[in-house]
Amino acid sequence: MKKKLKRLAAVGMAGIMAWSLSACGSAKTETGETKTSLAETEATESGNGGERVLNVHIDVEVASLDPQIATDGTSFEVIADITDGLYELDAGGKPVPGLAESVDKSSDGLTLTYHLRDVKWSNGTPVTANDFVFAWRRAVDPKTASEYAFIVGIAGIKNADAVAAGELPLEELGVTAVDEKTLKVELDVPVPYFESLMAFPTFYPVNQEFFESCGDQYASTPDTLLSNGPFKITSYEPAATTITLEKNPDYWDADKVKLDGMKYQVIKDSQQAILAYQNGDLDVVTLSGEQVEQFQADPEFKNIMAGYLWYISPNLKVAGLENLNLRKALSLCFDKEAVCNNILKDGSIPAYFAVPTLLAAGPDGKDYRESAGSDYFKTDKAKALSYWEEAKKELGVESLTFNMIVEDTESAINVAQFLQSEIQTTLPGITINLEQMPKKNRVERMQQGQFELGLTRWGPDYADPMTYLDMWTTDSPNNYGFWSDPEYDSIIESSKKGELALDPEKRWNALIEAEKIVCEDAVILPVYQKGNAVMQKANVEGIEFHSIAINRYFKHAVKN
């Protein structure tokens, strides 16, 4: 959120704030009776009798629960706990109908008419087609300044890019409420992964009246949040280290929800997290480093390949980093296998690429990585040193110093320290200083261009290479390094909405060529593709782990 709730000491001001939030978001029954948030919170925190409340570990704070503002996987996960979109992902990661009961598709694939289920928000008001119209328009509204405005254009929704650029009014976006339960979506071009995108939080509905009543406090407390999903939030504030949820009794698919509630706990230190698991305070915990060797023989241990790509982003506006030979030297100088095998030990694999494995299959049915190859960034310290020698001549320097920002989680810090040592040892004369900070601050710094090197990550939002390749176009808000290449921009634009978009095979080959451009220009310095080492209690089942969009889904989880 752009503004955080201020802690008010004065009793009078506290009363005013309490009245304001109550007016915005007090959950009411259809008879108008107000439900007491405090009582709900206490009930959840006590564990609803201690029977079926799932205790879940996360290692970073939730940055935002506003579906059109959130940008990180942890926030997306919690938002998906409380909100359904047109589609959701099944256990195999395939999109299945959520709030969309049925859809009519035009013969050219450019008009989709969705008929919505009879569903209610947690305050008793119906979920309508206008909730989607309002949310999608808000996502592309320049006033919202959503970092995910671009994804509405990725979905092919008519006029999305022009509206986001302020060139057309919001009303020109290709989404219309035909009536309360009928939503019409118009596309510029058919998009093969459209349904997968509809399971992504940016496309989740928002009740306009409720949103406007909350003002700039929306999604900052339980009283400023509405739910139409499996759970409701009962305890939350920005940067909270504990978030509690309870089952939403009015959920349209409530029969499939077996948990009474959930409790998220932010624990950044992995040793503290595993102790909490062993003490019974956590049911699901993510392991790191030496813990993996310690617990991998345990029957409660799970190893899951995720879609996240971790990489160093060089800021090309920083003196020295505009030099291609320097970037190539940095990209080849550190041992990626050692990062995975000696530091992480969680099933992560070396990243010699810009688009991860197991993301999407092409027209020929092969995984993208199999068709594209995977050795762009194979560690080669001798070649890295040669590139550094060339860079020194071109730049007229013998030494350079860069600051690298890194989030303050244990695994990120451990990886960053190893990279620091490898770079400084392999490339004499280069000094790397590390600056630790919460993830939210690291992301903000990179978005604002206030960094030199940044250890960052990107998780796939949908099952197509474009979820990565679109990041490095000239105007992308996720192009942290400010790289630009007209040929690359042209390939990506045509693959999204031009001639290439109409020919799946040519498009696929063009995306492979686009990745080659990114890699050969060392736009990013890939490190590893994330694996997750997880401990999950034997009496817990049904948690769905996905490599795209929502990484963990708890709707069908069971705690026996």
C-alpha positions in Angstrom: 0.0 0.0 0.0 1.2 3.5 -0.7 0.2 4.6 2.8 0.4 2.6 6.0 -1.9 3.0 9.0 -0.5 5.4 11.5 -0.5 4.4 15.1 -2.5 7.1 16.8 -1.9 7.8 20.5 -4.7 10.2 21.1 -7.9 8.4 22.2 -10.1 10.7 20.2 -8.2 10.1 17.0 -8.2 6.4 17.6 -11.9 6.5 17.9 -12.3 8.4 14.7 -10.1 5.8 12.9 -12.0 2.9 14.4 -15.3 4.5 13.3 -13.9 5.0 9.8 -12.7 1.5 9.3 -15.9 0.1 10.8 -17.9 2.1 8.3 -15.7 0.9 5.4 -15.5 -2.8 6.1 -17.5 -4.2 9.0 -18.7 -7.6 7.7 -22.5 -7.7 7.8 -25.0 -10.5 7.5 -27.9 -10.2 5.1 -30.1 -9.1 8.0 -27.7 -6.2 8.7 -26.2 -7.6 11.9 -22.5 -6.6 12.2 -20.0 -9.4 12.9 -17.3 -8.5 15.4 -13.8 -8.7 13.9 -12.1 -8.9 17.3 -14.1 -12.0 18.2 -13.4 -13.6 14.9 -9.7 -12.9 15.3 -9.6 -14.4 18.8 -11.5 -17.4 17.7 -9.0 -18.0 14.8 -5.9 -17.4 17.0 -7.2 -19.9 19.6 -7.2 -22.4 16.7 -11.0 -22.9 16.5 -10.7 -25.6 19.1 -7.2 -26.5 17.9 -8.4 -29.0 15.4 -8.1 -28.0 11.8 -6.2 -24.7 11.7 -3.2 -25.1 9.3 0.0 -23.3 10.5 2.1 -22.2 7.6 5.6 -20.8 7.4 6.6 -17.9 5.1 10.0 -16.2 5.2 9.0 -12.7 4.0 6.2 -10.3 4.9 3.2 -9.9 2.8 3.7 -6.6 0.9 0.1 -6.0 -0.2 -3.3 -7.7 -0.2 -4.6 -5.4 -2.9 -4.9 -7.7 -6.0 -4.1 -4.9 -8.5 -1.1 -3.6 -6.5 0.5 -6.8 -5.2 3.7 -8.0 -7.1 5.2 -10.8 -5.0 4.4 -14.5 -4.7 3.7 -14.4 -0.9 1.1 -11.7 -1.3 -0.4 -13.5 -4.3 -0.7 -16.7 -2.2 -2.6 -15.0 0.6 -4.8 -13.1 -1.8 -5.8 -16.4 -3.5 -6.8 -17.7 -0.1 -9.5 -15.2 0.2 -10.5 -14.4 -3.5 -11.6 -16.4 -6.5 -11.3 -15.2 -10.1 -12.9 -16.4 -13.3 -10.6 -19.4 -13.2 -8.5 -21.3 -10.6 -5.7 -23.8 -11.1 -6.3 -27.5 -10.4 -3.8 -29.8 -8.7 -1.9 -30.2 -12.0 -1.7 -26.5 -12.6 -4.3 -26.5 -15.4 -7.0 -23.7 -15.3 -10.5 -24.8 -14.4 -13.6 -22.6 -13.9 -13.9 -20.6 -10.7 -16.4 -17.9 -10.6 -17.1 -18.5 -14.3 -19.9 -21.0 -14.5 -19.7 -21.2 -18.3 -18.3 -19.3 -21.3 -19.4 -18.6 -24.9 -16.6 -18.1 -27.4 -17.0 -16.4 -30.8 -15.8 -18.3 -33.9 -12.8 -16.0 -34.3 -11.8 -16.4 -30.6 -11.9 -12.6 -30.0 -15.1 -12.4 -27.9 -15.5 -14.3 -24.7 -18.8 -14.1 -22.8 -18.7 -15.4 -19.2 -21.7 -16.3 -17.2 -20.9 -16.0 -13.5 -21.9 -18.2 -10.6 -24.3 -17.0 -8.0 -21.7 -15.9 -5.4 -21.5 -13.4 -2.6 -18.9 -11.3 -1.0 -18.3 -11.8 2.7 -20.4 -8.7 3.5 -23.4 -10.3 1.7 -23.4 -8.3 -1.5 -23.4 -10.3 -4.8 -20.3 -10.7 -6.9 -21.2 -9.1 -10.2 -19.7 -8.6 -13.7 -19.1 -5.0 -12.7 -16.7 -6.2 -10.0 -14.5 -7.5 -12.8 -14.9 -4.5 -15.0 -13.9 -2.2 -12.1 -10.9 -4.3 -11.1 -9.5 -4.6 -14.6 -10.0 -0.9 -15.4 -8.3 -0.1 -12.1 -5.3 -2.3 -13.1 -4.7 -0.3 -16.2 -5.6 3.1 -14.8 -2.5 5.3 -14.9 -3.6 6.7 -11.6 -3.3 3.3 -10.0 0.2 3.0 -11.2 0.0 -0.8 -10.9 3.3 -2.6 -11.6 1.1 -5.3 -13.2 -0.8 -3.1 -15.7 1.2 -4.7 -18.4 -0.3 -8.1 -17.8 -3.8 -6.9 -19.0 -2.1 -6.3 -22.4 -0.4 -9.7 -22.2 -3.9 -11.2 -21.9 -4.7 -9.6 -25.2 -7.6 -7.6 -23.8 -8.7 -5.0 -26.4 -7.0 -1.5 -26.0 -5.3 -2.5 -22.8 -1.9 -1.0 -23.7 -3.4 2.2 -25.0 -5.5 2.7 -21.9 -2.6 1.9 -19.6 -0.6 4.5 -21.5 -3.3 7.1 -21.0 -4.0 7.3 -24.7 -7.6 6.0 -24.4 -10.2 6.4 -21.6 -10.8 3.5 -19.2 -14.2 2.8 -20.8 -12.4 1.7 -24.0 -10.9 -1.3 -22.3 -12.4 -4.5 -23.8 -14.4 -5.6 -20.8 -18.1 -5.0 -20.4 -20.8 -5.9 -17.8 -23.7 -7.0 -20.0 -25.8 -7.5 -16.9 -25.0 -8.5 -13.3 -24.0 -12.0 -14.1 -22.7 -11.7 -17.7 -19.2 -10.4 -18.5 -18.1 -9.8 -22.0 -14.3 -9.7 -22.8 -13.0 -8.5 -26.2 -9.5 -9.5 -27.3 -7.1 -7.9 -29.9 -5.8 -11.4 -30.7 -6.5 -14.9 -29.5 -4.3 -15.7 -26.5 -3.7 -19.4 -25.9 -2.9 -19.0 -22.2 -5.8 -16.6 -21.5 -7.6 -19.0 -19.1 -4.3 -19.5 -17.2 -4.0 -15.7 -16.8 -7.5 -15.5 -15.4 -6.3 -17.4 -12.4 -3.8 -14.7 -11.6 -4.7 -12.1 -8.9 -4.5 -9.0 -11.0 -7.6 -10.2 -12.7 -9.5 -10.9 -9.5 -12.7 -8.9 -8.9 -13.0 -6.0 -6.6 -16.3 -4.6 -5.2 -16.3 -0.9 -6.3 -18.6 0.4 -3.6 -16.6 -1.3 -0.8 -13.3 -0.2 -2.3 -14.4 3.5 -2.5 -15.8 3.4 1.0 -12.3 2.4 2.3 -10.4 5.1 0.6 -6.6 4.7 0.8 -7.0 2.2 3.7 -8.3 -0.5 1.3 -6.7 -4.0 1.9 -4.7 -2.8 5.0 -6.8 -4.5 7.8 -9.4 -7.3 8.0 -12.1 -4.6 8.1 -10.9 -3.2 4.8 -10.9 -6.6 2.9 -13.8 -8.5 1.4 -13.6 -12.3 0.6 -15.4 -14.3 -2.0 -12.9 -17.2 -1.6 -12.3 -20.2 0.6 -11.1 -18.2 3.6 -11.5 -14.8 5.3 -8.8 -12.8 7.0 -9.3 -12.1 10.7 -5.9 -10.7 11.7 -3.6 -8.6 9.5 -1.8 -5.3 9.2 0.9 -4.2 6.8 4.3 -5.9 7.5 2.6 -8.2 10.0 4.5 -11.3 11.2 1.3 -13.3 11.8 -1.8 -13.4 9.6 -4.8 -15.4 10.6 -7.7 -16.7 8.5 -10.9 -18.6 9.0 -13.1 -20.6 6.7 -15.6 -18.5 4.7 -18.9 -20.2 5.5 -20.6 -18.4 2.6 -18.1 -19.6 0.0 -19.8 -21.0 -3.1 -17.6 -24.2 -2.9 -17.5 -24.4 0.9 -18.1 -28.2 0.9 -14.6 -28.7 -0.5 -12.9 -26.6 2.2 -12.0 -28.9 5.1 -9.8 -26.5 7.1 -11.4 -24.4 9.8 -8.7 -21.7 9.3 -5.1 -20.9 8.6 -2.3 -19.1 10.4 0.7 -17.7 8.5 3.9 -17.0 10.5 6.8 -14.9 9.1 10.0 -16.5 10.3 13.2 -15.5 8.4 15.7 -17.6 10.3 15.5 -21.2 9.0 16.6 -22.7 12.3 13.9 -20.9 14.2 11.4 -22.1 11.6 12.3 -25.8 11.9 12.2 -25.6 15.7 8.7 -24.2 15.4 7.8 -27.1 13.1 9.3 -29.7 15.5 7.5 -28.1 18.4 4.2 -28.4 16.6 3.7 -24.7 16.0 4.0 -25.1 12.2 2.5 -27.7 9.9 4.4 -26.7 6.8 7.9 -25.2 6.7 10.5 -24.4 4.0 14.0 -25.7 4.7 17.3 -24.3 3.5 21.0 -25.2 3.5 22.2 -27.9 6.0 18.7 -28.6 7.1 18.0 -30.4 3.8 20.7 -33.0 4.4 19.4 -33.4 8.0 15.8 -34.0 7.0 15.7 -35.4 3.5 15.3 -39.0 4.7 12.3 -38.0 6.9 9.0 -39.2 5.5 7.6 -35.7 6.0 10.2 -34.2 3.6 9.1 -33.0 0.1 11.2 -31.7 -2.8 9.4 -29.5 -5.2 10.7 -27.8 -8.3 9.4 -24.2 -8.5 9.4 -21.8 -11.5 11.3 -18.9 -9.8 14.4 -17.7 -11.5 16.9 -16.0 -9.3 19.4 -13.7 -11.0 21.5 -10.6 -10.6 20.1 -7.6 -12.4 22.8 -5.1 -13.4 21.7 -1.4 -13.7 23.0 -0.3 -17.1 22.8 3.3 -16.0 25.6 2.7 -13.5 29.1 3.5 -14.8 30.8 0.3 -16.0 27.8 -1.9 -16.1 26.9 -0.5 -19.6 30.0 -2.4 -20.8 29.0 -5.8 -22.4 32.3 -7.4 -21.6 32.0 -6.6 -18.0 28.5 -8.0 -17.8 29.7 -11.2 -19.6 32.5 -11.5 -17.1 30.1 -11.2 -14.2 27.7 -13.7 -15.8 30.3 -16.5 -16.1 32.5 -16.0 -13.0 30.6 -17.7 -10.3 30.0 -21.5 -9.8 26.2 -22.0 -10.2 26.4 -25.7 -9.3 28.1 -24.8 -6.0 25.2 -22.4 -5.2 22.7 -25.2 -5.7 24.7 -28.1 -4.2 26.6 -26.5 -1.4 24.6 -23.4 -0.4 20.9 -24.1 -1.1 20.7 -28.0 -1.2 17.0 -27.7 -1.7 16.6 -29.2 -5.2 17.4 -25.9 -7.0 19.2 -26.3 -10.3 21.8 -24.0 -12.0 20.3 -21.4 -14.3 22.2 -21.2 -17.6 19.2 -19.5 -19.2 16.7 -16.7 -18.9 13.5 -18.8 -19.2 13.2 -21.7 -16.7 12.6 -25.4 -17.4 9.2 -27.0 -16.9 7.4 -23.8 -17.7 5.6 -24.5 -21.0 5.5 -26.9 -24.0 5.7 -25.7 -27.5 3.6 -26.6 -30.6 5.7 -29.8 -30.9 4.9 -30.8 -27.3 8.5 -30.4 -26.1 9.4 -28.3 -23.1 10.6 -24.9 -24.1 14.0 -25.5 -22.5 14.6 -28.6 -24.6 14.0 -26.7 -27.8 15.9 -23.6 -26.8 19.0 -25.2 -25.3 20.4 -24.3 -21.9 24.1 -23.4 -21.9 24.2 -19.6 -22.4 25.6 -18.9 -18.9 27.7 -22.1 -18.2 30.3 -21.2 -15.5 33.7 -20.5 -17.2 36.1 -18.6 -14.9 38.9 -18.4 -17.5 36.6 -16.9 -20.1 35.2 -14.6 -17.4 38.6 -13.3 -16.6 39.3 -12.7 -20.3 36.1 -10.7 -20.6 37.2 -8.7 -17.5 40.6 -7.9 -19.1 38.8 -6.6 -22.2 36.4 -4.6 -20.1 39.3 -2.9 -18.2 40.8 -1.8 -21.5 37.5 -0.5 -22.8 36.6 1.3 -19.6 40.2 2.5 -18.8 40.1 1.2 -15.3 41.9 -1.3 -13.2 39.3 -1.7 -10.5 35.6 -1.2 -9.9 33.3 -1.3 -6.8 29.6 -2.1 -6.9 27.0 -2.4 -4.2 24.6 -5.3 -4.5 21.2 -5.1 -2.7 19.7 -8.3 -1.3 16.7 -9.2 0.7 17.3 -10.1 4.4 16.2 -13.8 4.2 18.7 -16.4 5.2 19.0 -18.2 1.9 19.3 -14.9 -0.1 22.0 -13.6 2.2 23.9 -16.9 2.0 23.8 -16.9 -1.8 24.8 -13.3 -2.0 27.8 -13.8 0.2 28.9 -16.7 -1.9 28.5 -14.7 -5.1 30.4 -11.8 -3.5 33.3 -14.2 -2.8 33.3 -15.8 -6.2 33.2 -12.5 -8.1 36.0 -10.9 -6.1 38.2 -14.0 -6.4 37.6 -14.7 -10.1 37.8 -11.1 -11.2 40.6 -9.4 -9.3 40.0 -5.7 -9.0 36.2 -5.9 -8.6 34.8 -5.3 -5.2 31.2 -6.2 -4.3 29.6 -4.7 -1.2 26.3 -6.2 0.1 23.4 -4.2 1.4 20.7 -6.2 3.2 17.1 -5.0 3.5 13.5 -6.4 3.6 12.2 -7.7 0.3 9.7 -4.9 -0.1 12.4 -2.3 0.2 14.7 -4.2 -2.2 11.9 -4.3 -4.8 11.1 -0.6 -4.4 14.7 0.3 -4.8 15.0 -1.7 -8.0 11.8 -0.3 -9.4 13.1 3.2 -8.8 16.5 2.4 -10.3 18.2 3.1 -7.0 20.7 0.3 -7.1 23.8 -0.9 -8.9 23.4 -4.7 -8.7 20.4 -6.4 -7.3 19.9 -10.1 -6.4 16.3 -10.6 -7.4 13.8 -13.2 -8.6 10.9 -13.6 -10.9 8.2 -16.3 -10.7 6.0 -17.2 -13.8 2.6 -15.6 -13.9 1.3 -18.0 -16.6 2.5 -20.9 -18.6 4.3 -19.3 -21.5 7.9 -18.0 -22.1 6.4 -14.5 -22.5 6.0 -14.4 -18.7 9.8 -13.9 -18.6 10.7 -12.4 -22.0 8.2 -9.5 -21.7 10.2 -8.2 -18.7 13.1 -6.9 -20.9 11.2 -4.8 -23.3 12.2 -1.1 -23.3 9.1 0.1 -21.4 8.5 -2.8 -19.1 8.3 -1.8 -15.4 10.2 -4.9 -14.6 13.1 -4.0 -16.8 15.1 -3.0 -13.8 18.4 -2.7 -15.7 17.1 -0.2 -18.3 18.3 -2.3 -21.2 16.8 -1.6 -24.6 17.0 -3.2 -28.0 14.6 -2.3 -30.9 14.9 -5.8 -32.5 14.0 -7.5 -29.3 11.1 -5.1 -28.7 9.8 -5.9 -32.2 9.9 -9.7 -31.7 8.1 -9.5 -28.4 5.4 -7.1 -29.7 4.7 -9.2 -32.8 4.6 -12.4 -30.6 2.0 -10.7 -28.4 -0.3 -9.0 -30.9 1.2 -9.0 -34.4 1.9 -11.4 -37.2 3.8 -13.9 -35.1 0.9 -14.2 -32.7 -1.1 -15.8 -35.4 1.4 -18.6 -36.2 2.2 -20.7 -33.1 5.3 -22.4 -34.6 6.9 -19.2 -35.9 6.0 -17.5 -32.6 7.7 -20.2 -30.6 10.9 -20.0 -32.7 10.9 -16.2 -32.4 10.7 -16.4 -28.6 13.7 -18.7 -28.6 15.6 -16.1 -30.7 14.5 -13.4 -28.3 15.9 -15.3 -25.3 19.1 -15.7 -27.2 19.4 -11.9 -27.6 18.9 -11.3 -23.9 21.5 -13.9 -23.0 24.1 -12.9 -25.4 23.8 -9.3 -24.2 24.0 -10.4 -20.6 20.9 -8.4 -19.7 20.6 -10.5 -16.5 23.1 -12.7 -14.7 21.1 -15.9 -13.9 22.1 -17.9 -10.8 19.6 -20.7 -10.2 16.0 -22.0 -10.7 14.5 -22.4 -7.3 13.6 -25.8 -5.8 11.7 -26.0 -2.5 12.6 -28.3 0.2 9.5 -28.6 2.4 8.6 -30.4 5.6 4.8 -31.1 5.8 3.2 -32.9 8.8 2.0 -36.4 8.1 -1.5 -35.5 9.1 -1.7 -32.7 6.4 -2.5 -33.4 2.8 -4.1 -31.8 -0.2 -1.8 -28.7 -0.4 -1.3 -28.0 -4.1 2.1 -26.8 -5.2 2.3 -24.9 -8.5 5.3 -23.7 -10.5 3.2 -20.8 -12.0 1.0 -18.1 -10.7 -0.1 -19.2 -7.2 2.8 -21.3 -5.7 0.7 -22.9 -3.0 -3.0 -23.4 -2.9 -4.8 -24.4 0.3 -8.5 -24.7 -0.8 -8.3 -28.5 -0.8 -5.9 -28.9 2.1 -6.9 -31.3 4.9 -5.5 -31.5 8.5 -6.5 -34.8 10.0 
